[in-house]
């Protein structure tokens, strides 16, 4: 998540100042920086609903 500490050069201990930054995109929603304030909230919901028409065959 945005702001999480990056591991140091030894791969075990956190770096003193480096932090991760994560960009999250959606299908129609614009990109935002992932943050604690968005935790637990639905940002975008997509429903795929393609009704079959007469004469359309299922493969």
Biopython code that builds the backbone (N, CA, C, O; Angstrom):
import numpy as np
from Bio.PDB.StructureBuilder import StructureBuilder

atoms = [
    (1, "UNK", "N", (0.841, -1.171, 0.000)),
    (1, "UNK", "CA", (0.000, 0.000, 0.000)),
    (1, "UNK", "C", (0.889, 1.238, 0.000)),
    (1, "UNK", "O", (2.052, 1.164, 0.397)),
    (2, "UNK", "N", (0.373, 2.330, -0.424)),
    (2, "UNK", "CA", (1.106, 3.580, -0.468)),
    (2, "UNK", "C", (1.666, 3.925, 0.911)),
    (2, "UNK", "O", (0.941, 3.908, 1.905)),
    (3, "UNK", "N", (2.939, 4.233, 0.962)),
    (3, "UNK", "CA", (3.569, 4.617, 2.214)),
    (3, "UNK", "C", (4.219, 3.483, 2.964)),
    (3, "UNK", "O", (4.901, 3.728, 3.960)),
    (4, "UNK", "N", (4.035, 2.235, 2.524)),
    (4, "UNK", "CA", (4.699, 1.106, 3.173)),
    (4, "UNK", "C", (6.209, 1.252, 3.008)),
    (4, "UNK", "O", (6.688, 1.788, 2.009)),
    (5, "UNK", "N", (6.934, 0.777, 3.983)),
    (5, "UNK", "CA", (8.380, 0.892, 3.951)),
    (5, "UNK", "C", (8.992, -0.116, 2.980)),
    (5, "UNK", "O", (8.518, -1.246, 2.859)),
    (6, "UNK", "N", (10.046, 0.305, 2.294)),
    (6, "UNK", "CA", (10.784, -0.531, 1.358)),
    (6, "UNK", "C", (11.912, -1.211, 2.132)),
    (6, "UNK", "O", (12.503, -0.607, 3.027)),
    (7, "UNK", "N", (12.211, -2.466, 1.789)),
    (7, "UNK", "CA", (13.312, -3.147, 2.442)),
    (7, "UNK", "C", (14.646, -2.534, 2.050)),
    (7, "UNK", "O", (14.829, -2.069, 0.925)),
    (8, "UNK", "N", (15.565, -2.544, 2.991)),
    (8, "UNK", "CA", (16.904, -2.013, 2.751)),
    (8, "UNK", "C", (17.728, -2.954, 1.892)),
    (8, "UNK", "O", (17.224, -3.971, 1.416)),
    (9, "UNK", "N", (18.999, -2.614, 1.693)),
    (9, "UNK", "CA", (19.874, -3.380, 0.808)),
    (9, "UNK", "C", (20.130, -4.806, 1.310)),
    (9, "UNK", "O", (20.473, -5.681, 0.515)),
    (10, "UNK", "N", (19.969, -5.053, 2.618)),
    (10, "UNK", "CA", (20.174, -6.413, 3.129)),
    (10, "UNK", "C", (18.955, -7.303, 2.893)),
    (10, "UNK", "O", (19.036, -8.514, 3.101)),
    (11, "UNK", "N", (17.823, -6.729, 2.461)),
    (11, "UNK", "CA", (16.615, -7.489, 2.160)),
    (11, "UNK", "C", (15.832, -7.932, 3.386)),
    (11, "UNK", "O", (14.863, -8.679, 3.257)),
    (12, "UNK", "N", (16.231, -7.487, 4.567)),
    (12, "UNK", "CA", (15.563, -7.900, 5.796)),
    (12, "UNK", "C", (15.010, -6.729, 6.601)),
    (12, "UNK", "O", (13.887, -6.790, 7.102)),
    (13, "UNK", "N", (15.777, -5.693, 6.720)),
    (13, "UNK", "CA", (15.357, -4.555, 7.539)),
    (13, "UNK", "C", (14.805, -3.446, 6.653)),
    (13, "UNK", "O", (15.270, -3.269, 5.527)),
    (14, "UNK", "N", (13.816, -2.695, 7.145)),
    (14, "UNK", "CA", (13.248, -1.593, 6.355)),
    (14, "UNK", "C", (14.253, -0.473, 6.130)),
    (14, "UNK", "O", (15.072, -0.173, 6.999)),
    (15, "UNK", "N", (14.181, 0.139, 4.955)),
    (15, "UNK", "CA", (15.004, 1.304, 4.645)),
    (15, "UNK", "C", (14.543, 2.464, 5.512)),
    (15, "UNK", "O", (13.356, 2.576, 5.819)),
    (16, "UNK", "N", (15.454, 3.313, 5.901)),
    (16, "UNK", "CA", (15.141, 4.409, 6.830)),
    (16, "UNK", "C", (14.150, 5.419, 6.255)),
    (16, "UNK", "O", (13.310, 5.937, 6.990)),
    (17, "UNK", "N", (14.233, 5.708, 4.958)),
    (17, "UNK", "CA", (13.393, 6.777, 4.407)),
    (17, "UNK", "C", (12.549, 6.385, 3.199)),
    (17, "UNK", "O", (11.544, 7.042, 2.925)),
    (18, "UNK", "N", (12.927, 5.324, 2.459)),
    (18, "UNK", "CA", (12.205, 4.968, 1.230)),
    (18, "UNK", "C", (10.825, 4.394, 1.531)),
    (18, "UNK", "O", (10.663, 3.588, 2.448)),
    (19, "UNK", "N", (9.822, 4.821, 0.741)),
    (19, "UNK", "CA", (8.450, 4.359, 0.883)),
    (19, "UNK", "C", (7.907, 3.957, -0.493)),
    (19, "UNK", "O", (8.337, 4.487, -1.518)),
    (20, "UNK", "N", (6.962, 3.018, -0.501)),
    (20, "UNK", "CA", (6.319, 2.591, -1.743)),
    (20, "UNK", "C", (5.224, 3.576, -2.129)),
    (20, "UNK", "O", (4.604, 4.210, -1.276)),
    (21, "UNK", "N", (5.005, 3.689, -3.423)),
    (21, "UNK", "CA", (3.897, 4.484, -3.941)),
    (21, "UNK", "C", (3.198, 3.630, -4.985)),
    (21, "UNK", "O", (3.839, 3.162, -5.927)),
    (22, "UNK", "N", (1.892, 3.420, -4.836)),
    (22, "UNK", "CA", (1.154, 2.521, -5.720)),
    (22, "UNK", "C", (0.022, 3.276, -6.394)),
    (22, "UNK", "O", (-0.817, 3.880, -5.725)),
    (23, "UNK", "N", (0.001, 3.242, -7.734)),
    (23, "UNK", "CA", (-1.077, 3.841, -8.516)),
    (23, "UNK", "C", (-2.084, 2.754, -8.839)),
    (23, "UNK", "O", (-1.712, 1.684, -9.321)),
    (24, "UNK", "N", (-3.362, 3.021, -8.578)),
    (24, "UNK", "CA", (-4.444, 2.070, -8.827)),
    (24, "UNK", "C", (-5.324, 2.639, -9.932)),
    (24, "UNK", "O", (-5.728, 3.800, -9.876)),
    (25, "UNK", "N", (-5.621, 1.811, -10.942)),
    (25, "UNK", "CA", (-6.485, 2.259, -12.032)),
    (25, "UNK", "C", (-7.776, 1.448, -12.034)),
    (25, "UNK", "O", (-7.886, 0.428, -11.354)),
    (26, "UNK", "N", (-8.732, 1.910, -12.796)),
    (26, "UNK", "CA", (-9.996, 1.208, -12.933)),
    (26, "UNK", "C", (-10.372, 1.098, -14.393)),
    (26, "UNK", "O", (-9.605, 1.494, -15.270)),
    (27, "UNK", "N", (-11.557, 0.559, -14.659)),
    (27, "UNK", "CA", (-12.016, 0.455, -16.039)),
    (27, "UNK", "C", (-12.460, 1.827, -16.542)),
    (27, "UNK", "O", (-12.055, 2.257, -17.621)),
    (28, "UNK", "N", (-13.293, 2.510, -15.759)),
    (28, "UNK", "CA", (-13.723, 3.862, -16.116)),
    (28, "UNK", "C", (-13.247, 4.904, -15.111)),
    (28, "UNK", "O", (-13.187, 6.093, -15.423)),
    (29, "UNK", "N", (-12.912, 4.455, -13.910)),
    (29, "UNK", "CA", (-12.453, 5.374, -12.866)),
    (29, "UNK", "C", (-11.018, 5.817, -13.174)),
    (29, "UNK", "O", (-10.214, 5.013, -13.648)),
    (30, "UNK", "N", (-10.695, 7.068, -12.915)),
    (30, "UNK", "CA", (-9.327, 7.536, -13.147)),
    (30, "UNK", "C", (-8.355, 6.923, -12.141)),
    (30, "UNK", "O", (-8.767, 6.434, -11.089)),
    (31, "UNK", "N", (-7.071, 6.953, -12.468)),
    (31, "UNK", "CA", (-6.052, 6.426, -11.571)),
    (31, "UNK", "C", (-5.911, 7.300, -10.330)),
    (31, "UNK", "O", (-6.027, 8.524, -10.398)),
    (32, "UNK", "N", (-5.654, 6.643, -9.183)),
    (32, "UNK", "CA", (-5.400, 7.359, -7.937)),
    (32, "UNK", "C", (-4.271, 6.651, -7.200)),
    (32, "UNK", "O", (-3.961, 5.494, -7.482)),
    (33, "UNK", "N", (-3.662, 7.356, -6.259)),
    (33, "UNK", "CA", (-2.654, 6.750, -5.401)),
    (33, "UNK", "C", (-3.375, 5.974, -4.307)),
    (33, "UNK", "O", (-4.239, 6.520, -3.621)),
    (34, "UNK", "N", (-3.019, 4.696, -4.141)),
    (34, "UNK", "CA", (-3.615, 3.867, -3.099)),
    (34, "UNK", "C", (-3.274, 4.468, -1.738)),
    (34, "UNK", "O", (-2.134, 4.868, -1.505)),
    (35, "UNK", "N", (-4.238, 4.532, -0.854)),
    (35, "UNK", "CA", (-4.039, 5.170, 0.434)),
    (35, "UNK", "C", (-4.938, 4.542, 1.490)),
    (35, "UNK", "O", (-5.967, 3.952, 1.161)),
    (36, "UNK", "N", (-4.549, 4.668, 2.772)),
    (36, "UNK", "CA", (-5.346, 4.124, 3.874)),
    (36, "UNK", "C", (-6.769, 4.673, 3.885)),
    (36, "UNK", "O", (-7.696, 3.982, 4.307)),
    (37, "UNK", "N", (-6.947, 5.900, 3.428)),
    (37, "UNK", "CA", (-8.285, 6.502, 3.479)),
    (37, "UNK", "C", (-9.281, 5.778, 2.584)),
    (37, "UNK", "O", (-10.489, 5.931, 2.763)),
    (38, "UNK", "N", (-8.795, 4.987, 1.615)),
    (38, "UNK", "CA", (-9.685, 4.254, 0.714)),
    (38, "UNK", "C", (-9.894, 2.797, 1.151)),
    (38, "UNK", "O", (-10.670, 2.081, 0.520)),
    (39, "UNK", "N", (-9.235, 2.356, 2.192)),
    (39, "UNK", "CA", (-9.309, 0.959, 2.632)),
    (39, "UNK", "C", (-10.738, 0.572, 2.987)),
    (39, "UNK", "O", (-11.405, 1.270, 3.751)),
    (40, "UNK", "N", (-11.209, -0.549, 2.429)),
    (40, "UNK", "CA", (-12.532, -1.063, 2.747)),
    (40, "UNK", "C", (-13.667, -0.490, 1.927)),
    (40, "UNK", "O", (-14.815, -0.894, 2.111)),
    (41, "UNK", "N", (-13.386, 0.436, 1.031)),
    (41, "UNK", "CA", (-14.436, 1.046, 0.213)),
    (41, "UNK", "C", (-14.410, 0.496, -1.202)),
    (41, "UNK", "O", (-13.341, 0.222, -1.746)),
    (42, "UNK", "N", (-15.589, 0.334, -1.800)),
    (42, "UNK", "CA", (-15.683, -0.054, -3.201)),
    (42, "UNK", "C", (-15.487, 1.185, -4.044)),
    (42, "UNK", "O", (-16.225, 2.160, -3.903)),
    (43, "UNK", "N", (-14.505, 1.157, -4.913)),
    (43, "UNK", "CA", (-14.209, 2.316, -5.749)),
    (43, "UNK", "C", (-14.937, 2.240, -7.081)),
    (43, "UNK", "O", (-15.403, 3.252, -7.606)),
    (44, "UNK", "N", (-15.029, 1.040, -7.617)),
    (44, "UNK", "CA", (-15.670, 0.859, -8.917)),
    (44, "UNK", "C", (-16.295, -0.525, -8.956)),
    (44, "UNK", "O", (-15.697, -1.493, -8.488)),
    (45, "UNK", "N", (-17.471, -0.619, -9.500)),
    (45, "UNK", "CA", (-18.163, -1.886, -9.640)),
    (45, "UNK", "C", (-18.543, -2.059, -11.103)),
    (45, "UNK", "O", (-19.041, -1.129, -11.737)),
    (46, "UNK", "N", (-18.309, -3.240, -11.632)),
    (46, "UNK", "CA", (-18.602, -3.517, -13.043)),
    (46, "UNK", "C", (-19.530, -4.719, -13.114)),
    (46, "UNK", "O", (-19.287, -5.739, -12.468)),
    (47, "UNK", "N", (-20.594, -4.598, -13.900)),
    (47, "UNK", "CA", (-21.517, -5.700, -14.124)),
    (47, "UNK", "C", (-21.500, -6.034, -15.611)),
    (47, "UNK", "O", (-21.736, -5.173, -16.458)),
    (48, "UNK", "N", (-21.221, -7.287, -15.908)),
    (48, "UNK", "CA", (-21.245, -7.747, -17.290)),
    (48, "UNK", "C", (-22.584, -8.424, -17.516)),
    (48, "UNK", "O", (-22.858, -9.471, -16.928)),
    (49, "UNK", "N", (-23.416, -7.840, -18.358)),
    (49, "UNK", "CA", (-24.749, -8.356, -18.592)),
    (49, "UNK", "C", (-25.024, -8.292, -20.084)),
    (49, "UNK", "O", (-25.450, -7.261, -20.605)),
    (50, "UNK", "N", (-24.779, -9.394, -20.762)),
    (50, "UNK", "CA", (-24.992, -9.451, -22.204)),
    (50, "UNK", "C", (-26.113, -10.438, -22.483)),
    (50, "UNK", "O", (-25.873, -11.643, -22.553)),
    (51, "UNK", "N", (-27.327, -9.943, -22.641)),
    (51, "UNK", "CA", (-28.443, -10.857, -22.902)),
    (51, "UNK", "C", (-28.332, -11.469, -24.299)),
    (51, "UNK", "O", (-27.963, -10.800, -25.264)),
    (52, "UNK", "N", (-28.657, -12.739, -24.376)),
    (52, "UNK", "CA", (-28.664, -13.395, -25.679)),
    (52, "UNK", "C", (-29.874, -12.926, -26.477)),
    (52, "UNK", "O", (-30.955, -12.693, -25.936)),
    (53, "UNK", "N", (-29.656, -12.797, -27.773)),
    (53, "UNK", "CA", (-30.764, -12.423, -28.662)),
    (53, "UNK", "C", (-31.228, -13.665, -29.407)),
    (53, "UNK", "O", (-30.549, -14.692, -29.409)),
    (54, "UNK", "N", (-32.375, -13.563, -30.028)),
    (54, "UNK", "CA", (-32.933, -14.693, -30.772)),
    (54, "UNK", "C", (-31.962, -15.091, -31.892)),
    (54, "UNK", "O", (-31.438, -14.240, -32.611)),
    (55, "UNK", "N", (-31.739, -16.381, -32.017)),
    (55, "UNK", "CA", (-30.887, -16.878, -33.091)),
    (55, "UNK", "C", (-29.411, -16.936, -32.697)),
    (55, "UNK", "O", (-28.612, -17.536, -33.416)),
    (56, "UNK", "N", (-29.036, -16.334, -31.587)),
    (56, "UNK", "CA", (-27.648, -16.389, -31.159)),
    (56, "UNK", "C", (-27.359, -17.751, -30.562)),
    (56, "UNK", "O", (-28.125, -18.235, -29.729)),
    (57, "UNK", "N", (-26.289, -18.363, -30.965)),
    (57, "UNK", "CA", (-25.940, -19.700, -30.495)),
    (57, "UNK", "C", (-24.875, -19.636, -29.430)),
    (57, "UNK", "O", (-24.000, -18.770, -29.454)),
    (58, "UNK", "N", (-24.958, -20.578, -28.478)),
    (58, "UNK", "CA", (-23.947, -20.692, -27.447)),
    (58, "UNK", "C", (-22.887, -21.655, -27.927)),
    (58, "UNK", "O", (-23.208, -22.715, -28.464)),
    (59, "UNK", "N", (-21.635, -21.303, -27.741)),
    (59, "UNK", "CA", (-20.555, -22.188, -28.185)),
    (59, "UNK", "C", (-20.055, -23.014, -27.044)),
    (59, "UNK", "O", (-19.144, -23.822, -27.219)),
]
sb = StructureBuilder()
sb.init_structure("model")
sb.init_model(0)
sb.init_chain("A")
sb.init_seg("    ")
for serial, (resi, resn, name, xyz) in enumerate(atoms, 1):
    if name == "N":
        sb.init_residue(resn, " ", resi, " ")
    sb.init_atom(name, np.array(xyz, "f"), 0.0, 1.0, " ", f" {name:<3s}", serial, name[0])
structure = sb.get_structure()
